[in-house]
Amino acid sequence: MKLKLYIIFLISPFFLTAQDNASVEGELPAPLSKIEQLILDIESEIDIEKRFDFSRSNSKEKQLADLKRIHKKVKSDLEAAEDLSQRLIAEFDENEKILSELEEKLTLKLGNLGEMFGVVKQVSGQTRGEFKNSITNIDNPNRDLFLKNLAESKKLPDLADISGLWVELLKEIRNAETIKTFTTEVLSADGDNSELEVLRIGTFSITQDGNFLKHLIDTNQVEFLPSQPSGVNKRKLRRLQGISEGVYEVDIDPTRGAILDKLIQKKTFFQRIADGGFVGYVIILLGLGGVALASERIYVLRNTLDSIREQENSTDIIQDNLLGSLLQTAKENVNESLDSLELILDEKIQSITPTIEIRVKAIKLIATVAPLLGLLGTVIGMIETFQAITLFGTGDPKLMAGGISQALVTTMLGLIVAAPLLFMHSYAENYSKSIISFLEEKASGIVANKTKQ
């Protein structure tokens, strides 16, 4: 390609000279050939390329000059930064040395004051923690800021600070021996706040209308307990809240809520019965049925025995009375022989006996079955306990508590049902035997009287 351009470049003057000569002679220019036109186009393109190369060369030189200028500036800034860094390091080392000397001088000058400063800060921090956990913080919320500033102070405490700490300690001692009634916000179970009048008993307990409240340390609020502990005399607490003087005996929690939390978690009698499960409820229903049956039998048999005694003292024969029925039978068969009359009276007593002993043996049956059901509940509870041990191991005793509780509760319920039912069965059976013995005695008397006749 370069060779072709070089040849064309060499022959181009020849064509230009010929063209000039033709113009000089006054002749019309001849039409350009394709080669001449090509040469002209190439020359035009070459000229354009030269101008483009010149422009590009100038642009590159300009960019190079800009980069050199930037490099020079960055290098200058780096040298300045390094110098500044060296100066700052030297200044820091010098300041460290001066600070160390000043701290040493300060330590020497402080002496016992520094030790006192540490003691005051330590006592302030400990006192703040104690006050924050105390229920007296509810009606004295502003003291926390003073103790916080004193515990975090970087300067020596003055006489006013030390006196203020002393005063706060004395106030807490006074609060521990006073009973105070004041109004504050109480958080209910549904999250609502309400202004209520509460009673603070020293630093031990806080109550409202006979109910114990819980102190929320994080928010310095009080809330109602999910349930009240059993055995607390609410009337005394309620009366104490409405008076200003006198001596009264009330229940308090000296552990600031720890005992209350444990008492709340303690299950009531009905909750423990619920631990017995289905077997426990069956034992209870069986026991109630047994007590009702035994009560009914004792009542009926006692009335029957009383009516027999009334018939004994009466000259008239009462038809709906057992003794009267026996006397009526003897009267109807008075003409029978002695042996026949004895057999008739024995048969009459034998027919009366089932009506007397009816459902008495059922009482003993229930008293016998109840402990067996308790033993069944014990077996079921132990099975559940061993299943929990198999699944979860023995790391958490709470997982085994349900089965053990069921095992013990059903046994307890079975014994509770069986013991009184045995006594009631013995009582009812004694009545029934007394009635039968009384009738047999009267029958023997009737036969004896006939023998004398």
URHUFEN-V224437 format. One record per helix or strand of 2 or more residues. SS is the DSSP state (2 for helix, 1 for strand). FROM is the first residue (numbers start at 1). LEN is the number of residues. Records with the same first field share a line. If there is no record, write none. Layout:
SS=FROM-LEN, FROM-LEN
//
This chain:
2=2-23, 34-77, 112-22, 135-3, 143-9, 159-18, 234-8, 258-8, 269-6, 277-36, 322-11, 338-20, 360-33, 398-55
1=179-9, 193-9, 205-4, 211-6, 221-4
//
